[in-house]
Amino acid sequence: MTSRARLAAAALGCAAAAAAPWVLDAYTIAIATSAVVAILVAAGAQLLTRLHLPSLGQAAYLGTGAYAAATAAAYGVTDAAVQLAAAIAVAAGMAAAVGVAVARTRGTVFMLATLAIGELAHTAAARTGEGLSAPAATLAGRWVLDRDGETYLWAIGCALPLLAALAWLSRGRTGLIWQALADHEPRAAAAGHWAAAYIWAAYVTAAAAAGAAGALLVAAHRYVGPADMAFDVSALALLATIIGQRSLTATCAAAAAIVAARDLLGAHLPGHSPLLLGAVFLTAAYLTSRRHTPATSP
């Protein structure tokens, strides 16, 4: 596909996304907003997976950002943009602190370390109570985001530039160094690149994306609770990165498809949502194994 065709496809997709509130019902729009949240979490996880660092702790930063936004709202800061900035800052700050140790781990140890962080954050949230409620967010002190279509458009309007920033970062000089670390870390280190520092930066960036998703979650649901930091949130984000592999676009599409299978199709098949997700997991594992299995001649 040429660059002009890609731009045309992207423009068409953005136009379709913007028109959704006038075409779809409120329930479907609410699911679409949840898909946007899942896409941001998966996009951050995909950045780490490209470095061969599968993370199972992104839900911790989703919840951290959501609690930061809800706390700001509880103290009277209802501006959605301020809540978004606060969520990103708090999630990135937490990741910057714990990332000093996490960035020195690799492979399975990294995955287990992030799993531990996610479970500790979930346990801490569960011990604080049932959750936090938040009033409807506002924009510029005038517009109140109290309808599903409005919160969806706000989520889309925030997610698109954030995803574009991630794509730009991955294709720039920092992205090239990340790719060099993924291909052969000792060689990249011998070239003068500080591996732990660049991995720390990727970890903080992924956490910031999840924190932004947390702010959008609060704007849409006006509530955050321990369930929003559960293990399955991180697992589904990792599943989307497995399906998408090195493609950010494919990862985002996979995250949206997973949410649709869980919430949209699950509504038509009550009680079978876990079965649908299990089928997606097995299909992804099968296709991934075939993708990495070399062809043998008879």
N, C-alpha and C positions, 0 to 999 in steps of 0.2 A: 504494500500500500504506500503510495506517495505521500509526501508531507502535506500537499494540498488536500488530498483525500482524507487524511487524518484530521486536518483542521475542520474540514466540512463535516466529518462524522462527529467530532467533538462539539461543534456548534449546534448540530442537529440534536445531539444528546442533551445539551444544556437547555435548548429551547423546549424539548419534551419534558425535562424535569421541571422547568419553570411553569409549564402549562398544567402540570399535574393537579394542583388544587382546584382548578376549574373543570376538571374532567372526572376525577376519582372521588369516591365517597370518603367521609371523614375517617372511617376505620382503616381504609387502605392508606390514606395519607398518614395516619399515625404509625402504621407499619413502615411506610417509606421513611419517616423521620427516624425510626429505630434503625433502619438500614443505613442511613447516613452516619449515625453514631457508630455502628459496627464497622463501617467502611473506614472511618478515621482510626479506630483501634487497630484494625487489620493492616492499614497502611504503615503504621508505626512498627507493628510486628514484622512486616515484610522487610523493612529496612534492616532489622536484626537478622532475619533468616537469610538474607543475601550474604551476610558475613558468617554463615554457618553457626549462628547463635540462636537457636529456637527458644523463644521466651514463653513461659507459662505464667507470667506475672503482670501482664498488661492491665488486668482488671484492677490491680491495686492503684494504678495511676488514673484510670477512669474514675474510680470511686473517690480518690483524693481530689481530683478536679471537681467532681460533682459536689462533694461536701464543702469544698472551698466556695463554690458558686452559691450553694444553698445557705451557707453561713453568712456570706456577704448580703444575700437577699434578706435574711433574718434581721440584720442590722440596718436595714433600710436602703441598701444599695441595690436597686432594682434594674439599673441600666444593664442590658444584656451584654453590651460590649465590655463594660467594666468587669462583669462577672466572667466573661470569657478570658480576659487578660489575667484576672486573679487565678482562675483555674489553671491556665497554662503555667503561670509563674510558680504556683504551689507544687504542681505535679513535677515540673522540671527541677525545682529546688530539692524535692524529696529524692528524685532520681540522681541528682548531682551528688547528694550525700552518700547514698547507698551504692551508687555506681562506681565509686572509688574502689570498692572491694569486688563488686560484680565484674567489672571490666577486666579483672585479672584472671577470670575463669574462662574456660572454653568448653564447647561441646555439651556433653551430658551434665557436667558439673554446673555449667551456666544455666542449663534448663532447670536443674534441681534448685539452684540458688534463687532463680526468679520464681519458681513454684513456692518456695518457702516464704519469699517476700509477699507474694500474693495471698497466701493463706494467713500469714501474720496480720496483714492489713484487713483481711476479711474478718478475722477473729476480733481484732480491735474494734472494728465497726459494729460487730454484733454485740459486744459488751457495752457499748455506749448507749444502746437503746434500740428502738424500732426504726429510727431514721429521722430525716429532717424534711419538713414541708417548706415550700417557698411560694411567695406570691407570684403572680404573673409578671414576667420580665417586661421591660419597656425599652424603647429605642428613642434616644435624644429627648427623653422626658415627655414625649408626646404620644407616641404610638404604643399601645398596650398589646403584647403578644398573647392574647387570650383565646385564640382559635387555632385549630389544628393546621389549617392552611398557612397561617401566619408564622407559626413556629417552624413549619416545614421549610418555608421560603428562607427564614433566618438561618436554619441549619444548612441548607444548600448554599446560601450566600457566604457562609463561613467556611464550609468544607471545601468548596472549589478552589479558593486561593490558597488554603492550607495544603491541599493535595498538589497544587501547582508548585508551591514552594518546596515540597518534598521531592517532586520530580526534578526541579531545577537543581536542588542540592545534590541529588544522586547523580546528575549528569555533569556537574562541575568538577573542580579540582578535588574537593573533599570526596566526592563520589568515586573519582578515579582511584584515590588512595584506599577507600573502603574496598573497591574491587580488587586492588592489588593485595590487600590483606586477606581477602577471601580466597584469592588464587594461591598465594604462597606467602604466608606471614613472615617467615624468617628472611625471605628475600626482600620483602618490603621494609622490614626492620633494618636490614643491612644497608638499604638505600637511604637510611636516615629518618625514616618515618617512625614516630613513637606510637607503637601499636596500641598500647593501653589507653593513651589519650584519645586516639581516634575512635576506638571502641566505646570509650566513655561518652564521647560526643554523640555517637549513634544511639546509645542507650538513653541519654537525656532527650534527644530529639524524638525518639519513639514515645517516651513518657509524656512529652509536651503534646504530641498529637492525641494521645489517650486522654490527657487532661482537658484538652479542648472538646473532645467528645463528651466528657463528663459535664461540662457547662451546657452543651446543647441538650444533653439528657435532662438536666434540671429545667431548662427553658421549656422543653416539651411536656414533661410529666409533672413538673412543679413538686417533685418529691425525689429523694434519694434514700435508699436503704441498704442494709448489708447484702441483700440479694443481688444488687447491682454490681457487687464486687466478688461474686461467686466464681468458682473455678471454671464453670462452663463458659463464661465470657472470654477468658483467656484461651480456652481450648478451641472455641469456635474461631477466634481470630487466628490462631495457629493453623487451623484447618484451612482457612481461606488462603493463607500464605503458601501452604503445601500445594493447593490447587493452582494458585497463580504463579508459583515458582518465582522467576526473576522479573516478571512483568507486574508493574504497579496497577495497570489497567485491569489485567486479569484477576489480580487479587481483590480489587474493589468489586468487580463483577461477581466474584465468588462469594464475598461477604454479603452482598445484596441477595444473592440466590439462597444462601444459607438462612438468612432472616426470613425470606419468603417461604422457604420450606418449613421453617419452624412455626411461624405465626400465621401466614396466609393459608397455606395448604393444611396446616394443623387445625385451623378453625373449621375446615370442611371435613376433617377426619378426626373427630374428638378422641383424645387418648392415644393417638398414633404419631404425635409429633416426635417423640424420642425414636420411634421406628424409622421415620423419614430421615432424621439426622444420622442414625446409625447406617442407613443405606448410603448416605452421602459420604460418610467416613470410609466405608468399605470401598466404594467406587473410587474415591480419591487415592486410597492406598494402592488399589489395583492398578490404576492408571499411572501412578507415580513409579511403581515397581516396573511396569512395562517400559516406561520412558527411560529408565536407567539400566535396563537389561540389554546388553549388546546383542545384536542379531548374529546368529550362527548359521553358517552355510551347511547344507546337508552333506 
